Amino acid sequence: MPLCVYLKHCFGRCTGISFIDSTKIQVCHNRRISRHKVFQDLAARGKTSVDWFYGFKLHLVVNELGEILNMSLTPGNVDNRKPVTELLETLWGKVFGDRGYVSAKLATELLEEYGIEFFAKPKRNMKNKLMKLHDKLLSRKRSIVENVYDQLKNISQIEHSRHRSPVNFCANLLCGLIAYCHKPKKPTLHLDWLLPQSA
């Protein structure tokens, strides 16, 4: 609990431009799923765009400065869209996600209840919707979340298969997120071109 409270204290501030995405947190190799007992009643099988895995999903919302605004952890079989409302309820402005977040109902709900404009990349079999050039350019910058995940996994080591208890797993994950929040240099988008030009 103290780690959760401190992580919340380390979160960045919302700037009106946010990006949301999820990543797998695999807890064991697929060949050992049937023998795995540590997370037997907690983890679940999930599917990414690449392959299947057994574990959890980490959902993050970050701003254009690479600062974490909110996070959520779910079993691997939970739909990406399920925790979105809870993740964004304290934010404002525009939020950009990938194809896993496509939902007209979700976008309408966020706009009506929280005033958040939610943009998700349309699937290949869907018609493109008209977007402002400003929003279209921002939607192409979603890779900043993938850069954050890359640092969390390769530098902070939040994912490995040597956990011996759920408490150990949570402590490792929270400490990795806290360590990232204290990094002086984070993945950043240089959005000076969005600022109004002085006369």
Secondary structure, 3 states (H helix, E strand, C coil): CHHHHHHHHHCCCCCCEEEEEEEEEECCCHHHHHHCCCCCCCCEEEECCCCEEEEEEEEEEEECCCCEEEEEEEECCCCCCCCHHHHHCCCCCEEEECHHHCCHHHHHHHHHHHCCEEEECCCCCCCCCCCCHHHHHHHCCCHHHHHHHHHHHHCCCCCCCCCCCHHHHHHHHHHHHHHHHCCCCCCCCCCHHHCCCCC
